[in-house]
Amino acid sequence: MTASLLLHFGEPFLYLLGIGYGLGRFVGELDGMPYFTFLASGFIAWSAMNVASM
């Protein structure tokens, strides 16, 4: 159970780091906010939905 919960929270975090910082270097800002911040809210919601569907 603990490993599954860690995986459900860890996977979106790794995607956020990879896409947020990797792709964020090329995208720059969206409506005055950094791309990483723009993605963070979506990945938090995605993580919550993954954990809720366990």
Order of alpha helices (4+ residues) and beta strands (2+ residues): alpha-alpha-beta-beta-alpha
